[in-house]
């Protein structure tokens, strides 16, 4: 059988500020429906408990929190210290210092869990940076990790006393703000729903708007037409549970027995889930998931309001738990015996007119920002398309240039083979010439040209011969073919 302290460790998702039960409850919490068939009043028999299902805390580091506490509670020394440490010492961080005395196996596992969590955060941060700033940005992990207060990011390798202290304080603070965040989300939900309704009306003609408004008013009236809702935590409300859920005679109602029946984990406390289970019957009077007029999101907000009200009235030490002693004291108060009427959500609008105007302005600004981003993206797209067209044009020009070079290459004439020419014979090269070159040869008489030199040019003959040699032409008479040497010599002797 589990010890009383172990049961306390499994009691609630959101416990007293700084109280370490805040951490361990996520492993053991079980919210049990209140539907119970009891035929007679008796003290419940003690029996072996099965590990209850854990409940998600809603924190973004919920898994890390669960795994850390799972290993801490396996250490006998730590569990004994938890049993002997009061709430104030835990708030001051004294329990966290006991981490130095846990087993080596547990410490090693905690080190591994922390490294995995740091890597997870880095991955999430990198993904966020890639989405917001592109892949070219350099991510400063150390700077970004500072926003995560539940672990010491300066030491990403080992789990130390400071890590446990941070985890306790951060989870406490975050869970204390959890209800506030839920209220804000519900308010935003309600304003969005009204905004969408008004926008829909703008799309209708006059007759359509009239019919839509009539239907809306009809649904509101149907939703408000429900049985009386008992004040949460009052004698009438608890007696109704006693009679309808427990099957007991309301005349035999006994607060202590009632507490024992609905302390589902037997730890001597009502946690938040056990309290919320007590309001199911009242909520069923107002909400039916099969009805068009009933919104299940509003039902959960109503449940939260009821639980908060009872906690404020009964939880005297504000540890987010209702002990048997606190419960019995509350049953003797006037508010328990003669409660005021309970106003449901339809009687209390979730937002003010001013908040609605601010919400509408925010939506307008969001729309403008989105339109601006759309315009910027369109300009970027147009610029990319223009650059693509330029690239396509350049590609076409390049292809044309390559094709032109290929045509020139295919039309290039190969040099004729070396032919020995005697006298005035003209080598037959017609087969190796271009057709146009053949036409030119047929239309002209071939006559060798012999250079004629003046006396001045004679002195320049050596230099001229060098030029001729570079061009591959005959340099002297002796270099001319036979038959031409005499003609050249005779021409040279002429005055």
C-alpha positions as CSV (number, residue, x, y, z in Angstrom):
1,X,0.0,0.0,0.0
2,X,1.3,3.4,-0.9
3,X,2.2,5.8,1.9
4,X,0.2,8.9,2.6
5,X,3.0,11.1,1.2
6,X,3.1,9.1,-2.0
7,X,-0.7,9.6,-2.4
8,X,-0.1,13.3,-1.9
9,X,2.4,13.3,-4.6
10,X,-0.3,12.0,-7.0
11,X,-3.0,14.5,-6.1
12,X,-3.1,17.5,-8.4
13,X,-1.9,19.0,-11.7
14,X,-1.4,22.4,-10.2
15,X,-0.5,22.6,-6.6
16,X,0.6,25.3,-4.1
17,X,3.2,27.8,-5.2
18,X,6.6,26.2,-4.8
19,X,5.2,22.9,-3.6
20,X,6.9,20.0,-5.2
21,X,3.7,18.1,-5.4
22,X,3.1,20.3,-8.4
23,X,5.7,18.3,-10.2
24,X,5.0,14.7,-9.1
25,X,1.2,14.9,-9.6
26,X,1.5,14.8,-13.3
27,X,2.6,11.2,-13.1
28,X,-0.2,10.0,-10.9
29,X,-3.2,12.2,-11.4
30,X,-6.5,10.6,-12.3
31,X,-9.7,12.5,-12.8
32,X,-12.5,10.0,-12.1
33,X,-16.1,10.6,-13.3
34,X,-18.6,11.2,-10.5
35,X,-21.1,8.7,-11.8
36,X,-21.1,6.1,-8.9
37,X,-23.8,3.7,-7.9
38,X,-23.8,3.5,-4.1
39,X,-26.7,1.8,-2.5
40,X,-25.9,2.5,1.1
41,X,-23.7,4.8,3.2
42,X,-20.5,3.2,4.4
43,X,-16.9,3.9,4.7
44,X,-15.1,2.8,1.6
45,X,-13.0,-0.3,2.0
46,X,-9.3,0.2,1.6
47,X,-7.9,-1.6,-1.4
48,X,-4.7,-1.7,-3.4
49,X,-4.6,1.2,-5.8
50,X,-3.4,0.9,-9.4
51,X,-1.2,3.7,-10.8
52,X,-3.7,6.2,-12.1
53,X,-3.4,7.7,-15.6
54,X,-1.3,10.9,-15.8
55,X,-2.7,14.1,-17.1
56,X,-1.0,16.6,-19.4
57,X,-0.2,19.8,-17.5
58,X,-0.5,21.9,-20.7
59,X,3.1,23.1,-20.2
60,X,5.3,23.0,-23.3
61,X,7.9,21.2,-21.2
62,X,5.4,18.7,-19.8
63,X,7.3,15.6,-20.9
64,X,10.5,16.8,-19.4
65,X,8.8,17.6,-16.2
66,X,7.2,14.1,-16.1
67,X,10.4,12.3,-16.7
68,X,12.4,14.2,-14.2
69,X,9.9,13.6,-11.4
70,X,9.5,10.0,-12.5
71,X,13.2,9.3,-11.7
72,X,13.3,11.5,-8.6
73,X,10.5,9.6,-6.9
74,X,12.3,6.3,-7.5
75,X,15.1,7.4,-5.2
76,X,14.4,6.4,-1.6
77,X,16.4,9.2,0.0
78,X,14.6,11.9,-2.0
79,X,11.2,10.5,-1.2
80,X,12.0,10.4,2.5
81,X,13.2,14.0,2.5
82,X,10.0,15.0,0.7
83,X,8.0,13.3,3.5
84,X,9.8,15.4,6.1
85,X,9.9,18.8,4.3
86,X,7.2,21.3,4.8
87,X,5.8,23.6,2.1
88,X,7.8,26.7,3.2
89,X,11.1,24.9,3.0
90,X,10.3,23.6,-0.5
91,X,9.4,27.2,-1.6
92,X,12.8,28.3,-0.4
93,X,14.6,25.6,-2.4
94,X,15.7,23.3,0.5
95,X,14.3,20.2,-1.2
96,X,16.2,20.9,-4.4
97,X,19.5,20.7,-2.4
98,X,18.7,17.1,-1.6
99,X,19.5,16.3,-5.2
100,X,23.1,16.0,-4.2
101,X,22.3,12.9,-2.2
102,X,20.3,10.9,-4.7
103,X,21.8,7.8,-6.3
104,X,24.3,7.9,-9.1
105,X,22.0,6.1,-11.5
106,X,19.3,8.7,-11.0
107,X,21.7,11.6,-11.5
108,X,23.1,10.0,-14.7
109,X,19.5,9.6,-16.0
110,X,18.7,13.2,-15.1
111,X,21.8,14.4,-17.0
112,X,20.7,12.5,-20.0
113,X,17.1,13.9,-19.8
114,X,18.5,17.4,-19.6
115,X,20.7,17.0,-22.7
116,X,17.8,15.6,-24.6
117,X,15.6,18.6,-23.6
118,X,18.3,21.1,-24.5
119,X,18.6,19.5,-27.9
120,X,14.9,19.6,-28.4
121,X,14.8,23.3,-27.6
122,X,17.6,24.0,-29.9
123,X,15.8,22.2,-32.7
124,X,12.6,24.1,-32.1
125,X,14.5,27.4,-32.0
126,X,16.4,26.7,-35.2
127,X,13.1,25.8,-36.9
128,X,11.5,29.0,-35.7
129,X,14.5,31.1,-36.9
130,X,14.5,29.4,-40.3
131,X,10.8,30.2,-40.7
132,X,11.0,33.8,-39.6
133,X,14.5,34.8,-40.8
134,X,15.6,32.3,-43.5
135,X,18.3,29.7,-43.4
136,X,21.2,32.3,-43.8
137,X,20.8,33.6,-40.3
138,X,23.3,32.5,-37.6
139,X,21.4,31.3,-34.5
140,X,22.7,32.3,-31.1
141,X,21.5,29.3,-29.1
142,X,22.7,30.6,-25.8
143,X,20.8,33.8,-26.2
144,X,17.6,32.2,-27.3
145,X,17.7,29.5,-24.5
146,X,17.6,32.3,-21.9
147,X,13.8,32.5,-22.4
148,X,13.5,29.0,-21.0
149,X,13.7,29.5,-17.3
150,X,13.0,26.0,-16.3
151,X,16.5,24.8,-16.9
152,X,20.0,26.2,-16.6
153,X,21.0,26.7,-20.3
154,X,24.5,27.7,-19.4
155,X,25.2,24.1,-18.4
156,X,23.5,21.9,-21.0
157,X,25.2,18.7,-20.0
158,X,24.4,17.9,-16.3
159,X,21.3,18.2,-14.1
160,X,22.2,20.1,-11.0
161,X,20.4,21.5,-7.9
162,X,19.8,24.7,-9.8
163,X,17.9,22.8,-12.5
164,X,15.5,21.2,-10.0
165,X,15.0,24.5,-8.3
166,X,14.2,26.2,-11.6
167,X,11.9,23.4,-12.6
168,X,9.9,23.7,-9.4
169,X,9.6,27.5,-9.5
170,X,8.9,27.7,-13.3
171,X,6.2,25.0,-13.2
172,X,4.6,26.6,-10.2
173,X,4.5,30.0,-11.9
174,X,3.3,28.6,-15.2
175,X,0.6,26.5,-13.7
176,X,-0.6,29.5,-11.6
177,X,-1.0,31.4,-14.8
178,X,-2.7,28.5,-16.6
179,X,-6.2,29.4,-15.6
180,X,-5.7,33.0,-16.5
181,X,-4.4,32.0,-20.0
182,X,-7.5,29.7,-20.4
183,X,-9.8,32.7,-19.6
184,X,-8.0,34.8,-22.2
185,X,-8.2,32.1,-24.8
186,X,-11.9,31.8,-24.2
187,X,-12.4,35.5,-24.4
188,X,-10.6,35.6,-27.7
189,X,-12.7,32.6,-28.9
190,X,-15.9,34.4,-28.0
191,X,-14.9,37.6,-29.7
192,X,-13.8,35.7,-32.8
193,X,-17.1,33.9,-33.0
194,X,-19.0,37.2,-32.8
195,X,-16.7,38.8,-35.4
196,X,-17.3,36.0,-37.8
197,X,-21.0,36.2,-37.2
198,X,-21.0,40.0,-38.0
199,X,-18.9,39.4,-41.1
200,X,-21.3,36.8,-42.3
201,X,-24.2,39.2,-41.9
202,X,-22.5,41.7,-44.2
203,X,-22.6,39.2,-47.0
204,X,-26.4,38.8,-46.8
205,X,-29.1,41.0,-48.2
206,X,-31.7,42.6,-45.9
207,X,-34.0,39.6,-45.8
208,X,-31.1,37.2,-45.2
209,X,-29.8,39.3,-42.3
210,X,-33.2,39.5,-40.7
211,X,-33.7,35.7,-40.8
212,X,-30.1,35.1,-39.5
213,X,-30.7,37.5,-36.6
214,X,-34.0,35.8,-35.7
215,X,-32.3,32.4,-35.8
216,X,-29.5,33.7,-33.6
217,X,-32.0,35.1,-31.0
218,X,-33.9,31.9,-31.0
219,X,-30.8,29.8,-30.3
220,X,-29.8,32.1,-27.4
221,X,-33.3,31.7,-25.8
222,X,-33.2,27.9,-26.2
223,X,-29.8,27.8,-24.5
224,X,-30.9,30.0,-21.6
225,X,-34.0,27.8,-21.1
226,X,-32.6,25.2,-18.7
227,X,-33.3,24.0,-15.1
228,X,-32.0,26.0,-12.2
229,X,-28.2,25.7,-11.7
230,X,-27.2,25.2,-8.1
231,X,-24.4,27.3,-6.6
232,X,-21.2,25.3,-7.0
233,X,-20.0,23.8,-3.7
234,X,-23.3,24.6,-1.9
235,X,-25.3,22.1,0.1
236,X,-27.9,21.9,-2.6
237,X,-25.4,21.2,-5.3
238,X,-23.6,18.5,-3.3
239,X,-26.8,16.9,-2.2
240,X,-27.8,16.6,-5.8
241,X,-24.6,14.7,-6.5
242,X,-25.2,12.6,-3.4
243,X,-28.7,11.6,-4.6
244,X,-28.3,11.3,-8.4
245,X,-24.7,10.2,-8.8
246,X,-24.2,8.3,-5.6
247,X,-27.8,6.9,-5.4
248,X,-28.1,7.9,-1.7
249,X,-31.0,9.5,0.2
250,X,-30.5,13.3,0.4
251,X,-31.9,13.2,3.9
252,X,-28.9,11.2,4.9
253,X,-26.3,13.6,3.5
254,X,-23.1,13.5,5.5
255,X,-20.2,15.8,4.5
256,X,-17.5,13.5,5.8
257,X,-18.9,10.5,4.0
258,X,-19.4,12.6,0.8
259,X,-15.7,13.6,1.0
260,X,-14.6,10.0,1.3
261,X,-16.7,8.9,-1.6
262,X,-15.3,11.5,-4.0
263,X,-11.7,11.6,-2.9
264,X,-11.1,9.2,-5.7
265,X,-7.4,8.6,-5.0
266,X,-7.9,8.5,-1.2
267,X,-5.1,11.0,-0.4
268,X,-7.3,13.1,1.9
269,X,-7.6,16.0,-0.5
270,X,-9.9,17.2,-3.2
271,X,-7.7,18.3,-6.1
272,X,-8.8,20.4,-9.0
273,X,-9.9,17.5,-11.2
274,X,-11.9,15.9,-8.3
275,X,-13.7,19.1,-7.7
276,X,-14.5,19.6,-11.4
277,X,-16.0,16.1,-11.5
278,X,-18.5,17.2,-8.9
279,X,-20.0,19.8,-11.3
280,X,-20.8,17.4,-14.1
281,X,-24.5,17.2,-13.1
282,X,-24.9,21.0,-13.1
283,X,-23.2,21.4,-16.4
284,X,-25.5,18.7,-18.0
285,X,-28.4,21.0,-17.2
286,X,-27.0,23.7,-19.4
287,X,-25.1,21.9,-22.2
288,X,-26.0,19.1,-24.5
289,X,-23.5,18.3,-27.3
290,X,-26.4,17.3,-29.6
291,X,-28.0,20.7,-29.4
292,X,-27.1,23.4,-31.9
293,X,-27.4,26.1,-29.4
294,X,-25.0,24.6,-26.9
295,X,-21.2,25.3,-27.3
296,X,-18.9,22.7,-25.6
297,X,-16.1,25.2,-25.4
298,X,-18.4,27.4,-23.3
299,X,-19.2,24.4,-21.1
300,X,-15.5,23.9,-20.2
301,X,-15.2,27.6,-19.4
302,X,-18.2,27.2,-17.1
303,X,-16.6,24.2,-15.4
304,X,-13.4,26.3,-14.8
305,X,-15.4,29.1,-13.3
306,X,-17.2,26.8,-10.9
307,X,-13.9,25.2,-9.8
308,X,-12.2,28.5,-9.3
309,X,-15.2,29.8,-7.2
310,X,-15.1,26.7,-4.9
311,X,-11.3,27.0,-4.5
312,X,-11.6,30.7,-3.6
313,X,-14.3,29.9,-1.0
314,X,-12.9,26.7,0.6
315,X,-9.1,26.5,0.0
316,X,-8.1,28.6,3.0
317,X,-4.3,28.0,2.8
318,X,-4.3,28.5,-1.1
319,X,-2.4,25.4,-1.8
320,X,-4.8,24.5,-4.6
321,X,-6.0,21.5,-2.6
322,X,-9.1,21.1,-0.4
323,X,-8.4,19.1,2.7
324,X,-11.0,17.3,4.6
325,X,-10.7,19.8,7.4
326,X,-11.2,22.7,5.0
327,X,-14.2,21.0,3.4
328,X,-15.9,20.4,6.8
329,X,-15.3,24.0,7.8
330,X,-16.9,25.2,4.6
331,X,-20.0,23.1,5.1
332,X,-20.8,25.1,8.3
333,X,-20.7,28.5,6.6
334,X,-23.8,30.5,5.6
335,X,-22.7,30.5,2.0
336,X,-22.9,26.7,2.0
337,X,-26.4,26.5,3.6
338,X,-27.9,29.6,1.9
339,X,-25.9,30.4,-1.2
340,X,-26.6,33.2,-3.7
341,X,-27.9,32.3,-7.1
342,X,-25.2,31.3,-9.6
343,X,-25.0,33.3,-12.8
344,X,-24.0,31.3,-15.8
345,X,-22.0,32.4,-18.8
346,X,-25.0,33.6,-20.8
347,X,-25.6,36.1,-18.0
348,X,-22.0,37.2,-18.0
349,X,-20.5,38.3,-21.3
350,X,-16.9,37.2,-21.5
351,X,-15.7,40.6,-23.0
352,X,-16.5,44.2,-22.8
353,X,-17.4,46.5,-25.7
354,X,-14.1,48.2,-25.4
355,X,-12.3,44.9,-25.6
356,X,-14.3,44.0,-28.7
357,X,-13.3,47.3,-30.4
358,X,-9.7,46.7,-29.6
359,X,-10.0,43.1,-30.9
360,X,-11.6,44.4,-34.2
361,X,-8.8,47.0,-34.5
362,X,-6.2,44.3,-34.0
363,X,-7.8,42.2,-36.7
364,X,-7.8,45.1,-39.1
365,X,-4.1,45.7,-38.4
366,X,-3.4,42.0,-39.0
367,X,-5.2,42.1,-42.3
368,X,-3.2,45.2,-43.4
369,X,0.0,43.5,-42.4
370,X,-0.9,40.4,-44.3
371,X,-1.9,42.4,-47.4
372,X,1.5,44.2,-47.2
373,X,3.3,40.9,-47.0
374,X,1.3,39.7,-49.9
375,X,2.2,42.8,-52.0
376,X,5.9,42.3,-51.1
377,X,5.8,38.7,-52.0
378,X,4.1,39.6,-55.3
379,X,6.8,42.1,-56.1
380,X,9.4,39.5,-55.3
381,X,7.7,37.0,-57.6
382,X,7.5,39.5,-60.4
383,X,11.2,40.3,-60.0
384,X,12.1,36.6,-60.1
385,X,9.9,36.2,-63.2
386,X,11.7,39.1,-64.9
387,X,15.1,37.6,-64.0
388,X,13.9,34.3,-65.3
389,X,12.9,35.8,-68.6
390,X,16.4,37.4,-68.9
391,X,18.0,34.1,-68.2
392,X,15.8,32.4,-70.8
393,X,16.8,35.0,-73.4
394,X,20.4,34.6,-72.6
395,X,20.1,30.9,-72.9
396,X,18.5,31.2,-76.3
397,X,21.3,33.6,-77.5
398,X,23.9,31.1,-76.3
399,X,22.2,28.2,-78.1
400,X,22.1,30.2,-81.3
401,X,25.7,31.1,-81.0
402,X,26.6,27.5,-80.5
403,X,24.6,26.4,-83.5
404,X,26.2,29.1,-85.6
405,X,29.7,27.9,-84.6
406,X,28.7,24.3,-85.4
407,X,27.6,25.4,-88.9
408,X,30.8,27.2,-89.6
409,X,32.8,24.2,-88.4
410,X,30.9,21.9,-90.7
411,X,31.5,24.2,-93.7
412,X,35.3,24.6,-93.1
413,X,37.4,23.5,-96.2
414,X,40.3,21.1,-95.6
415,X,43.7,22.2,-97.0
416,X,44.6,20.5,-100.4
417,X,47.4,17.9,-100.5
418,X,50.9,19.0,-101.5
419,X,51.2,19.0,-105.4
420,X,54.4,19.2,-107.4
421,X,53.9,21.7,-110.2
422,X,56.1,21.7,-113.3
423,X,56.2,24.6,-115.8
424,X,53.0,26.4,-116.3
425,X,50.8,23.4,-115.3
426,X,48.0,24.2,-113.0
427,X,47.3,21.6,-110.4
428,X,43.9,20.1,-110.6
429,X,42.2,21.1,-107.3
430,X,38.7,21.7,-108.4
431,X,37.5,18.7,-106.4
432,X,38.8,20.3,-103.2
433,X,37.5,23.8,-103.8
434,X,34.3,25.4,-102.9
435,X,31.9,25.8,-105.9
436,X,32.3,29.6,-105.8
437,X,36.0,29.1,-105.9
438,X,35.7,26.9,-109.0
439,X,33.6,29.5,-110.7
440,X,36.3,32.1,-110.1
441,X,39.0,29.8,-111.5
442,X,37.0,29.2,-114.7
443,X,36.4,32.9,-115.2
444,X,40.0,34.0,-114.9
445,X,43.3,33.0,-116.7
446,X,45.9,31.9,-114.3
447,X,49.2,33.8,-114.8
448,X,52.0,33.7,-112.3
449,X,53.1,37.0,-111.1
450,X,56.8,37.7,-110.7
451,X,57.9,40.5,-108.5
452,X,59.9,43.4,-110.0
453,X,62.4,45.2,-107.9
454,X,63.8,48.7,-108.3
455,X,67.5,49.3,-107.3
456,X,66.3,50.7,-104.0
457,X,64.2,47.6,-103.4
458,X,67.1,45.5,-104.3
459,X,68.9,46.6,-101.2
460,X,65.8,45.7,-99.2
461,X,65.6,42.3,-100.8
462,X,67.1,40.4,-97.8
463,X,64.5,41.9,-95.5
464,X,61.8,41.3,-98.0
465,X,62.9,37.7,-98.4
466,X,62.4,37.2,-94.6
467,X,58.8,38.4,-94.9
468,X,58.3,36.1,-97.8
469,X,59.8,33.2,-95.9
470,X,57.4,33.8,-93.0
471,X,54.5,33.8,-95.5
472,X,55.7,30.6,-97.1
473,X,56.4,32.3,-100.6
474,X,59.5,31.9,-102.8
475,X,62.3,34.2,-101.8
476,X,64.7,34.1,-104.8
477,X,64.6,33.1,-108.4
478,X,66.0,29.8,-107.6
479,X,63.0,29.1,-105.4
480,X,60.7,29.6,-108.4
481,X,59.5,26.6,-110.3
482,X,61.5,25.6,-113.5
483,X,60.4,27.7,-116.5
484,X,59.7,30.7,-114.4
485,X,63.3,31.3,-113.3
486,X,64.3,32.4,-116.9
487,X,61.3,34.7,-117.2
488,X,62.1,36.3,-113.9
489,X,65.8,36.6,-114.8
490,X,65.0,38.3,-118.1
491,X,62.6,40.7,-116.5
492,X,65.3,41.5,-114.0
493,X,67.8,42.4,-116.7
494,X,65.4,44.8,-118.4
495,X,66.4,48.5,-118.1
